[in-house]
Amino acid sequence: MATATARIGTEFYRTAITTGHHMLTADEPASRGGADAGPAPYDLLLSALGACTAITLRMYADRKGWPIETLDVALRLVGGPDGNRVERLLTIVGPDTAAQTRLAEIAERTPVTLTLKSGIAIHTTLSTPTL
């Protein structure tokens, strides 16, 4: 199962993230009071969706024997009167039109896509810091 930790100190919004053995930095842009030292939280969310989409579609195409030269996933978070939505644009070079259409259908069922569409329960607890 996936795990991550995030730690923020005194450097305004710069946040150190550890997930597995990888270290990332998140921040806010200067226009929001940060130092732009890394992607903002929503950018990280879109990145996770994009990576899951690309990886899942590559796996599916490989199993089907469909040649993919490149597969680009462009994502944008858009707010409107009915709330937020993600616009996802797939650009797939290699397979024929029928295969591309099937890959677009598969994109609607990637693990992160399904999690975001269905929502996810978040249970928050408070620990006592040790000094």
Helices and strands as residue ranges (DSSP letters): E 5-8, E 15-19, E 22-26, G 30-32, H 41-64, E 70-80, E 83-93, H 97-107, H 111-118
